[in-house]
Amino acid sequence: MSEPSTAYGDNPTLPALRRHFEDLRDGTHGGVEARADKEERFADTVVLLAPYARRVLAEIDRSLLEGTGRVDESGLCRTEDGGLAASWTLSWPEQRAAGVRPITLEAHFERGFHHPHLRGATVGEWPLNVFTDQQAAAEVCTMRAIAAADLHNLVFQRDYRLVPAITRPGPRDG
């Protein structure tokens, strides 16, 4: 799994995508083949991803929810299909009152999947091939895009009044 930095320019998502395709080609996940070993790798990935997921959600809380949000995390748990998942959610009073789902970052490794993926409450799949802190940090831009798309979709389900920074007077970010 070679990752020469010059091959990808300044796009940090491409090395992860390449790891994904290499794993599909090789029938592995991070160099391991057995499901139990892949799950162990996934558990390590969740630990690496956690501080970055919390950071991304805290950015949205600070910038758009005016600090009214609450970040929760599930920890690693078994899914109904026997896979594994961990999630980080950002909820806030307007979202709860509207009855829509919180902004969600979910790492999941479903039983029938070859390897883990990352998704939001309303946003589809992105491959999750993270094995080092540097690789986890590179996922920040992906998690920001997922969280922003989730918030957009939640507003689409209701309306702009879900976003405190839009409905309350205060300084605007240009």
N, CA and C atoms as a LAMMPS dump frame, in Angstrom:
ITEM: TIMESTEP
0
ITEM: NUMBER OF ATOMS
522
ITEM: BOX BOUNDS ff ff ff
-5.0000000000000000e+02 5.0000000000000000e+02
-5.0000000000000000e+02 5.0000000000000000e+02
-5.0000000000000000e+02 5.0000000000000000e+02
ITEM: ATOMS id mol type element x y z
1 1 1 N 0.839 -1.184 0
2 1 2 C 0 0 0
3 1 3 C 0.874 1.234 0
4 2 1 N 1.327 1.596 -1.124
5 2 2 C 2.206 2.74 -1.293
6 2 3 C 1.406 4.021 -1.374
7 3 1 N 1.861 5.078 -0.685
8 3 2 C 1.159 6.351 -0.704
9 3 3 C 2.118 7.512 -0.905
10 4 1 N 2.742 7.61 -2.067
11 4 2 C 3.623 8.751 -2.28
12 4 3 C 2.823 10.046 -2.284
13 5 1 N 3.224 11 -1.441
14 5 2 C 2.443 12.222 -1.276
15 5 3 C 2.33 13.016 -2.571
16 6 1 N 3.322 12.961 -3.42
17 6 2 C 3.265 13.731 -4.657
18 6 3 C 2.221 13.188 -5.629
19 7 1 N 1.883 11.916 -5.531
20 7 2 C 0.913 11.323 -6.449
21 7 3 C -0.493 11.863 -6.223
22 8 1 N -0.778 12.391 -5.039
23 8 2 C -2.134 12.817 -4.708
24 8 3 C -2.281 14.325 -4.58
25 9 1 N -1.214 15.07 -4.788
26 9 2 C -1.297 16.513 -4.644
27 9 3 C -1.756 16.888 -3.251
28 10 1 N -2.718 17.793 -3.166
29 10 2 C -3.212 18.216 -1.863
30 10 3 C -4.572 17.6 -1.537
31 11 1 N -4.931 16.507 -2.195
32 11 2 C -6.209 15.845 -1.957
33 11 3 C -6.021 14.672 -0.995
34 12 1 N -6.378 14.852 0.288
35 12 2 C -6.143 13.793 1.271
36 12 3 C -7.121 12.627 1.168
37 13 1 N -8.181 12.75 0.372
38 13 2 C -9.131 11.646 0.267
39 13 3 C -8.674 10.551 -0.697
40 14 1 N -7.79 10.887 -1.604
41 14 2 C -7.379 9.897 -2.604
42 14 3 C -6.58 8.728 -2.038
43 15 1 N -5.668 8.935 -1.093
44 15 2 C -4.975 7.765 -0.532
45 15 3 C -5.941 6.771 0.118
46 16 1 N -6.971 7.273 0.814
47 16 2 C -7.954 6.379 1.438
48 16 3 C -8.726 5.605 0.381
49 17 1 N -9.075 6.281 -0.7
50 17 2 C -9.797 5.613 -1.773
51 17 3 C -8.92 4.54 -2.425
52 18 1 N -7.647 4.852 -2.587
53 18 2 C -6.731 3.851 -3.14
54 18 3 C -6.608 2.636 -2.217
55 19 1 N -6.496 2.882 -0.879
56 19 2 C -6.44 1.756 0.061
57 19 3 C -7.699 0.906 -0.065
58 20 1 N -8.823 1.551 -0.241
59 20 2 C -10.101 0.854 -0.409
60 20 3 C -10.058 -0.075 -1.63
61 21 1 N -9.649 0.468 -2.746
62 21 2 C -9.608 -0.333 -3.977
63 21 3 C -8.572 -1.453 -3.896
64 22 1 N -7.441 -1.184 -3.261
65 22 2 C -6.423 -2.224 -3.101
66 22 3 C -6.94 -3.356 -2.223
67 23 1 N -7.674 -2.995 -1.159
68 23 2 C -8.252 -4.029 -0.298
69 23 3 C -9.265 -4.876 -1.061
70 24 1 N -10.085 -4.225 -1.894
71 24 2 C -11.036 -4.993 -2.702
72 24 3 C -10.295 -5.947 -3.638
73 25 1 N -9.245 -5.439 -4.266
74 25 2 C -8.463 -6.261 -5.192
75 25 3 C -7.835 -7.451 -4.479
76 26 1 N -7.293 -7.194 -3.263
77 26 2 C -6.522 -8.213 -2.55
78 26 3 C -7.37 -9.096 -1.637
79 27 1 N -8.647 -8.746 -1.453
80 27 2 C -9.496 -9.517 -0.544
81 27 3 C -9.121 -9.333 0.913
82 28 1 N -8.527 -8.186 1.235
83 28 2 C -8.071 -7.93 2.598
84 28 3 C -8.644 -6.613 3.108
85 29 1 N -8.379 -6.331 4.361
86 29 2 C -8.65 -5.02 4.957
87 29 3 C -7.436 -4.694 5.81
88 30 1 N -6.635 -3.779 5.307
89 30 2 C -5.425 -3.418 6.032
90 30 3 C -4.459 -4.576 6.187
91 31 1 N -4.434 -5.453 5.201
92 31 2 C -3.489 -6.555 5.206
93 31 3 C -3.968 -7.821 5.889
94 32 1 N -5.199 -7.836 6.415
95 32 2 C -5.708 -9.047 7.062
96 32 3 C -6.898 -9.585 6.286
97 33 1 N -7.128 -10.907 6.38
98 33 2 C -8.195 -11.545 5.615
99 33 3 C -9.351 -12.044 6.467
100 34 1 N -9.074 -12.554 7.652
101 34 2 C -10.121 -13.146 8.486
102 34 3 C -11.038 -12.068 9.064
103 35 1 N -12.323 -12.377 9.135
104 35 2 C -13.306 -11.418 9.652
105 35 3 C -12.922 -10.934 11.052
106 36 1 N -12.515 -11.82 11.923
107 36 2 C -12.147 -11.436 13.297
108 36 3 C -10.995 -10.433 13.288
109 37 1 N -10.029 -10.638 12.418
110 37 2 C -8.901 -9.707 12.321
111 37 3 C -9.354 -8.358 11.754
112 38 1 N -10.254 -8.394 10.781
113 38 2 C -10.791 -7.15 10.219
114 38 3 C -11.567 -6.377 11.287
115 39 1 N -12.324 -7.089 12.12
116 39 2 C -13.068 -6.426 13.183
117 39 3 C -12.127 -5.799 14.205
118 40 1 N -11.03 -6.466 14.479
119 40 2 C -10.032 -5.911 15.394
120 40 3 C -9.438 -4.622 14.815
121 41 1 N -9.148 -4.636 13.534
122 41 2 C -8.66 -3.419 12.854
123 41 3 C -9.71 -2.307 12.933
124 42 1 N -10.98 -2.687 12.733
125 42 2 C -12.049 -1.699 12.79
126 42 3 C -12.152 -1.085 14.189
127 43 1 N -12.038 -1.893 15.208
128 43 2 C -12.075 -1.377 16.586
129 43 3 C -10.963 -0.348 16.792
130 44 1 N -9.79 -0.619 16.259
131 44 2 C -8.682 0.339 16.341
132 44 3 C -9.013 1.612 15.559
133 45 1 N -9.654 1.46 14.412
134 45 2 C -10.043 2.606 13.586
135 45 3 C -10.989 3.527 14.348
136 46 1 N -11.946 2.957 15.049
137 46 2 C -12.913 3.749 15.816
138 46 3 C -12.184 4.603 16.851
139 47 1 N -11.211 4.024 17.524
140 47 2 C -10.43 4.773 18.517
141 47 3 C -9.677 5.921 17.843
142 48 1 N -9.075 5.665 16.693
143 48 2 C -8.334 6.703 15.968
144 48 3 C -9.257 7.809 15.463
145 49 1 N -10.435 7.441 15.008
146 49 2 C -11.361 8.394 14.405
147 49 3 C -12.07 9.276 15.43
148 50 1 N -12.281 8.772 16.632
149 50 2 C -13.113 9.442 17.644
150 50 3 C -12.757 10.91 17.882
151 51 1 N -11.499 11.27 18.143
152 51 2 C -11.242 12.69 18.417
153 51 3 C -11.506 13.588 17.211
154 52 1 N -11.305 13.075 16.024
155 52 2 C -11.554 13.864 14.819
156 52 3 C -13.051 14.018 14.57
157 53 1 N -13.83 12.96 14.822
158 53 2 C -15.288 13.055 14.678
159 53 3 C -15.846 14.072 15.672
160 54 1 N -15.384 14.014 16.917
161 54 2 C -15.846 14.993 17.917
162 54 3 C -15.464 16.408 17.505
163 55 1 N -14.263 16.571 16.959
164 55 2 C -13.801 17.893 16.514
165 55 3 C -14.688 18.454 15.408
166 56 1 N -15.015 17.641 14.413
167 56 2 C -15.852 18.081 13.293
168 56 3 C -17.224 18.514 13.794
169 57 1 N -17.821 17.727 14.675
170 57 2 C -19.144 18.079 15.19
171 57 3 C -19.084 19.319 16.075
172 58 1 N -18.022 19.471 16.844
173 58 2 C -17.853 20.669 17.68
174 58 3 C -17.711 21.922 16.819
175 59 1 N -17.071 21.806 15.658
176 59 2 C -16.957 22.946 14.738
177 59 3 C -18.331 23.42 14.28
178 60 1 N -19.185 22.478 13.938
179 60 2 C -20.535 22.835 13.497
180 60 3 C -21.321 23.444 14.655
181 61 1 N -21.176 22.851 15.828
182 61 2 C -21.875 23.379 16.996
183 61 3 C -21.473 24.828 17.258
184 62 1 N -20.187 25.077 17.241
185 62 2 C -19.674 26.43 17.484
186 62 3 C -20.115 27.41 16.404
187 63 1 N -20.002 27.001 15.17
188 63 2 C -20.23 27.916 14.045
189 63 3 C -21.691 28.142 13.69
190 64 1 N -22.502 27.121 13.748
191 64 2 C -23.875 27.232 13.267
192 64 3 C -24.939 27.015 14.338
193 65 1 N -24.584 26.332 15.409
194 65 2 C -25.578 26.041 16.441
195 65 3 C -25.375 26.891 17.689
196 66 1 N -24.416 27.806 17.621
197 66 2 C -24.123 28.752 18.704
198 66 3 C -23.881 28.077 20.047
199 67 1 N -23.241 26.918 20.002
200 67 2 C -22.874 26.227 21.231
201 67 3 C -24.026 25.549 21.95
202 68 1 N -25.172 25.418 21.289
203 68 2 C -26.341 24.805 21.931
204 68 3 C -26.371 23.288 21.76
205 69 1 N -25.437 22.746 20.971
206 69 2 C -25.459 21.324 20.649
207 69 3 C -24.829 20.451 21.707
208 70 1 N -25.119 19.18 21.583
209 70 2 C -24.538 18.165 22.461
210 70 3 C -23.998 17.038 21.591
211 71 1 N -22.718 16.747 21.764
212 71 2 C -22.09 15.651 21.027
213 71 3 C -22.158 14.399 21.894
214 72 1 N -22.679 13.336 21.325
215 72 2 C -22.737 12.037 21.999
216 72 3 C -22.031 11.011 21.128
217 73 1 N -21.514 9.981 21.762
218 73 2 C -20.911 8.885 20.998
219 73 3 C -21.363 7.556 21.565
220 74 1 N -21.536 6.603 20.687
221 74 2 C -22.071 5.303 21.078
222 74 3 C -21.005 4.363 21.622
223 75 1 N -19.763 4.563 21.204
224 75 2 C -18.761 3.535 21.442
225 75 3 C -18.989 2.4 20.459
226 76 1 N -18.107 1.456 20.452
227 76 2 C -18.2 0.324 19.532
228 76 3 C -19.279 -0.64 20.019
229 77 1 N -20.19 -1.019 19.139
230 77 2 C -21.234 -1.964 19.533
231 77 3 C -21.609 -2.867 18.356
232 78 1 N -22.186 -3.996 18.691
233 78 2 C -22.669 -4.949 17.684
234 78 3 C -23.95 -4.44 17.06
235 79 1 N -24.082 -4.633 15.767
236 79 2 C -25.31 -4.264 15.067
237 79 3 C -26.242 -5.476 15.016
238 80 1 N -27.474 -5.236 14.605
239 80 2 C -28.453 -6.324 14.525
240 80 3 C -28.009 -7.447 13.599
241 81 1 N -27.254 -7.091 12.547
242 81 2 C -26.822 -8.118 11.589
243 81 3 C -25.537 -8.826 12.019
244 82 1 N -25.023 -8.494 13.223
245 82 2 C -23.806 -9.129 13.715
246 82 3 C -22.54 -8.374 13.366
247 83 1 N -22.682 -7.227 12.703
248 83 2 C -21.521 -6.401 12.396
249 83 3 C -21.158 -5.513 13.576
250 84 1 N -20.378 -4.483 13.293
251 84 2 C -19.963 -3.533 14.316
252 84 3 C -20.232 -2.117 13.837
253 85 1 N -20.472 -1.207 14.786
254 85 2 C -20.67 0.197 14.438
255 85 3 C -20.303 1.072 15.623
256 86 1 N -19.972 2.303 15.303
257 86 2 C -19.768 3.349 16.31
258 86 3 C -20.267 4.641 15.692
259 87 1 N -20.912 5.474 16.499
260 87 2 C -21.413 6.727 15.947
261 87 3 C -21.141 7.886 16.884
262 88 1 N -21.06 9.057 16.259
263 88 2 C -20.921 10.327 16.951
264 88 3 C -22.051 11.19 16.429
265 89 1 N -22.846 11.761 17.338
266 89 2 C -23.993 12.553 16.922
267 89 3 C -23.936 13.941 17.545
268 90 1 N -24.532 14.882 16.841
269 90 2 C -24.666 16.249 17.317
270 90 3 C -26.157 16.589 17.299
271 91 1 N -26.705 16.781 18.491
272 91 2 C -28.115 17.168 18.596
273 91 3 C -28.198 18.539 19.239
274 92 1 N -29.312 19.231 19.015
275 92 2 C -29.507 20.568 19.573
276 92 3 C -31.007 20.798 19.716
277 93 1 N -31.406 21.783 20.529
278 93 2 C -32.827 21.949 20.851
279 93 3 C -33.75 22.048 19.636
280 94 1 N -33.418 22.842 18.643
281 94 2 C -34.298 23 17.473
282 94 3 C -34.45 21.694 16.701
283 95 1 N -33.395 20.957 16.585
284 95 2 C -33.437 19.668 15.877
285 95 3 C -34.315 18.677 16.64
286 96 1 N -34.137 18.61 17.954
287 96 2 C -34.953 17.697 18.753
288 96 3 C -36.426 18.091 18.682
289 97 1 N -36.711 19.395 18.779
290 97 2 C -38.099 19.867 18.718
291 97 3 C -38.738 19.558 17.362
292 98 1 N -37.935 19.591 16.295
293 98 2 C -38.451 19.312 14.95
294 98 3 C -38.624 17.821 14.693
295 99 1 N -38.081 16.981 15.568
296 99 2 C -38.233 15.536 15.4
297 99 3 C -37.417 14.945 14.27
298 100 1 N -36.312 15.612 13.891
299 100 2 C -35.431 15.048 12.865
300 100 3 C -34.2 14.45 13.546
301 101 1 N -33.525 13.599 12.827
302 101 2 C -32.343 12.932 13.371
303 101 3 C -31.224 13.936 13.617
304 102 1 N -30.328 13.631 14.546
305 102 2 C -29.172 14.499 14.746
306 102 3 C -28.174 14.353 13.599
307 103 1 N -27.273 15.31 13.496
308 103 2 C -26.148 15.163 12.566
309 103 3 C -25.356 13.957 13.055
310 104 1 N -25.004 13.078 12.148
311 104 2 C -24.394 11.809 12.543
312 104 3 C -23.163 11.502 11.713
313 105 1 N -22.137 11.04 12.382
314 105 2 C -20.98 10.417 11.737
315 105 3 C -20.966 8.986 12.251
316 106 1 N -21.125 8.033 11.344
317 106 2 C -21.176 6.631 11.758
318 106 3 C -20.143 5.812 10.997
319 107 1 N -19.293 5.162 11.76
320 107 2 C -18.367 4.176 11.211
321 107 3 C -19.052 2.824 11.393
322 108 1 N -19.174 2.062 10.314
323 108 2 C -19.867 0.774 10.448
324 108 3 C -19.213 -0.286 9.583
325 109 1 N -19.269 -1.504 10.085
326 109 2 C -18.707 -2.67 9.413
327 109 3 C -19.777 -3.747 9.462
328 110 1 N -20.699 -3.658 8.518
329 110 2 C -21.82 -4.589 8.505
330 110 3 C -21.337 -6 8.196
331 111 1 N -22.091 -6.966 8.66
332 111 2 C -21.699 -8.377 8.545
333 111 3 C -21.392 -8.772 7.103
334 112 1 N -22.168 -8.308 6.153
335 112 2 C -21.97 -8.696 4.765
336 112 3 C -20.972 -7.837 4.008
337 113 1 N -20.367 -6.867 4.675
338 113 2 C -19.423 -5.971 4.011
339 113 3 C -18.017 -6.559 4.028
340 114 1 N -17.26 -6.231 2.995
341 114 2 C -15.86 -6.647 2.902
342 114 3 C -14.988 -5.855 3.878
343 115 1 N -15.349 -4.599 4.1
344 115 2 C -14.605 -3.736 5.02
345 115 3 C -15.506 -2.581 5.478
346 116 1 N -15.063 -1.789 6.446
347 116 2 C -15.907 -0.731 7.019
348 116 3 C -16.165 0.445 6.08
349 117 1 N -17.192 1.218 6.458
350 117 2 C -17.557 2.439 5.75
351 117 3 C -17.925 3.523 6.759
352 118 1 N -17.975 4.749 6.257
353 118 2 C -18.36 5.91 7.038
354 118 3 C -19.588 6.519 6.367
355 119 1 N -20.577 6.965 7.169
356 119 2 C -21.774 7.58 6.605
357 119 3 C -22.364 8.56 7.615
358 120 1 N -23.391 9.291 7.163
359 120 2 C -24.129 10.194 8.031
360 120 3 C -25.542 9.688 8.234
361 121 1 N -26.358 10.487 8.911
362 121 2 C -27.765 10.118 9.113
363 121 3 C -28.514 10.124 7.785
364 122 1 N -28.121 11.029 6.881
365 122 2 C -28.833 11.169 5.606
366 122 3 C -27.898 11.055 4.405
367 123 1 N -26.647 10.757 4.648
368 123 2 C -25.625 10.745 3.597
369 123 3 C -25.055 9.339 3.484
370 124 1 N -24.87 8.88 2.252
371 124 2 C -24.441 7.513 1.974
372 124 3 C -23.014 7.175 2.339
373 125 1 N -22.518 6.143 1.747
374 125 2 C -21.292 5.464 2.142
375 125 3 C -20.007 6.083 1.605
376 126 1 N -18.991 6.074 2.454
377 126 2 C -17.631 6.406 2.069
378 126 3 C -16.734 5.334 2.645
379 127 1 N -15.786 4.784 1.858
380 127 2 C -14.922 3.725 2.386
381 127 3 C -14.103 4.221 3.578
382 128 1 N -13.915 3.346 4.54
383 128 2 C -13.189 3.695 5.759
384 128 3 C -12.024 2.735 5.936
385 129 1 N -10.885 3.112 5.407
386 129 2 C -9.67 2.31 5.485
387 129 3 C -8.626 3.127 6.239
388 130 1 N -8.773 3.2 7.547
389 130 2 C -7.925 4.024 8.405
390 130 3 C -7.183 3.121 9.379
391 131 1 N -5.846 3.251 9.393
392 131 2 C -5.028 2.397 10.247
393 131 3 C -4.004 3.164 11.075
394 132 1 N -3.876 4.481 10.836
395 132 2 C -2.923 5.303 11.584
396 132 3 C -3.592 6.621 11.96
397 133 1 N -3.008 7.337 12.909
398 133 2 C -3.543 8.635 13.282
399 133 3 C -3.493 9.603 12.096
400 134 1 N -2.455 9.547 11.317
401 134 2 C -2.347 10.425 10.146
402 134 3 C -3.493 10.15 9.163
403 135 1 N -3.823 8.902 8.953
404 135 2 C -4.937 8.559 8.07
405 135 3 C -6.274 9.01 8.668
406 136 1 N -6.42 8.898 9.992
407 136 2 C -7.648 9.365 10.648
408 136 3 C -7.782 10.875 10.493
409 137 1 N -6.691 11.599 10.673
410 137 2 C -6.714 13.055 10.516
411 137 3 C -7.095 13.44 9.091
412 138 1 N -6.66 12.658 8.121
413 138 2 C -6.984 12.944 6.716
414 138 3 C -8.476 12.771 6.43
415 139 1 N -9.201 12.07 7.295
416 139 2 C -10.64 11.873 7.108
417 139 3 C -11.451 13.074 7.58
418 140 1 N -10.803 14.059 8.212
419 140 2 C -11.535 15.237 8.699
420 140 3 C -12.302 15.903 7.564
421 141 1 N -11.689 16.07 6.405
422 141 2 C -12.406 16.734 5.307
423 141 3 C -13.607 15.908 4.855
424 142 1 N -13.497 14.601 4.855
425 142 2 C -14.628 13.746 4.499
426 142 3 C -15.727 13.866 5.551
427 143 1 N -15.33 13.822 6.833
428 143 2 C -16.325 13.939 7.9
429 143 3 C -16.982 15.315 7.887
430 144 1 N -16.224 16.362 7.569
431 144 2 C -16.83 17.694 7.454
432 144 3 C -17.869 17.717 6.342
433 145 1 N -17.555 17.099 5.224
434 145 2 C -18.506 17.063 4.109
435 145 3 C -19.75 16.26 4.484
436 146 1 N -19.582 15.136 5.15
437 146 2 C -20.723 14.323 5.572
438 146 3 C -21.595 15.102 6.547
439 147 1 N -20.967 15.725 7.558
440 147 2 C -21.724 16.475 8.567
441 147 3 C -22.442 17.673 7.942
442 148 1 N -21.768 18.388 7.046
443 148 2 C -22.405 19.539 6.387
444 148 3 C -23.572 19.082 5.52
445 149 1 N -23.395 17.989 4.793
446 149 2 C -24.484 17.465 3.964
447 149 3 C -25.638 16.986 4.836
448 150 1 N -25.326 16.364 5.969
449 150 2 C -26.378 15.95 6.892
450 150 3 C -27.187 17.158 7.353
451 151 1 N -26.501 18.218 7.792
452 151 2 C -27.209 19.41 8.256
453 151 3 C -28.066 19.99 7.126
454 152 1 N -27.515 20.06 5.934
455 152 2 C -28.29 20.549 4.793
456 152 3 C -29.543 19.7 4.592
457 153 1 N -29.395 18.393 4.629
458 153 2 C -30.534 17.502 4.402
459 153 3 C -31.567 17.603 5.518
460 154 1 N -31.113 17.817 6.752
461 154 2 C -32.044 17.987 7.868
462 154 3 C -32.843 19.282 7.705
463 155 1 N -32.163 20.347 7.268
464 155 2 C -32.857 21.599 6.983
465 155 3 C -33.857 21.382 5.846
466 156 1 N -33.459 20.632 4.845
467 156 2 C -34.344 20.328 3.726
468 156 3 C -35.59 19.579 4.205
469 157 1 N -35.417 18.681 5.208
470 157 2 C -36.557 17.937 5.754
471 157 3 C -37.522 18.85 6.512
472 158 1 N -37.005 19.908 7.116
473 158 2 C -37.84 20.853 7.862
474 158 3 C -37.702 22.236 7.242
475 159 1 N -36.822 23.074 7.834
476 159 2 C -36.533 24.385 7.254
477 159 3 C -35.318 25 7.945
478 160 1 N -34.934 26.181 7.479
479 160 2 C -33.722 26.849 7.946
480 160 3 C -33.756 27.177 9.442
481 161 1 N -34.941 27.206 10.036
482 161 2 C -35.04 27.558 11.455
483 161 3 C -34.391 26.53 12.368
484 162 1 N -33.949 25.414 11.819
485 162 2 C -33.174 24.443 12.609
486 162 3 C -31.805 24.997 12.984
487 163 1 N -31.334 26.018 12.29
488 163 2 C -29.959 26.509 12.452
489 163 3 C -29.968 27.815 13.252
490 164 1 N -29.596 27.761 14.536
491 164 2 C -29.634 28.95 15.381
492 164 3 C -28.855 30.143 14.832
493 165 1 N -27.746 29.923 14.184
494 165 2 C -26.939 31.045 13.665
495 165 3 C -27.695 31.822 12.588
496 166 1 N -28.719 31.242 12.006
497 166 2 C -29.499 31.907 10.964
498 166 3 C -30.69 32.652 11.565
499 167 1 N -31.207 32.157 12.653
500 167 2 C -32.427 32.739 13.222
501 167 3 C -32.16 33.727 14.358
502 168 1 N -30.967 33.718 14.893
503 168 2 C -30.644 34.62 16.003
504 168 3 C -29.713 35.709 15.53
505 169 1 N -29.978 36.948 15.946
506 169 2 C -29.078 38.037 15.536
507 169 3 C -27.692 37.843 16.16
508 170 1 N -26.696 38.208 15.41
509 170 2 C -25.32 38.104 15.889
510 170 3 C -24.361 38.305 14.762
511 171 1 N -23.068 38.201 15.08
512 171 2 C -22.056 38.41 14.032
513 171 3 C -22.176 37.36 12.948
514 172 1 N -21.938 37.784 11.731
515 172 2 C -21.996 36.87 10.581
516 172 3 C -20.605 36.554 10.094
517 173 1 N -20.449 35.317 9.678
518 173 2 C -19.185 34.874 9.093
519 173 3 C -19.263 35.148 7.596
520 174 1 N -18.369 36.007 7.069
521 174 2 C -18.389 36.419 5.668
522 174 3 C -18.179 35.329 4.75
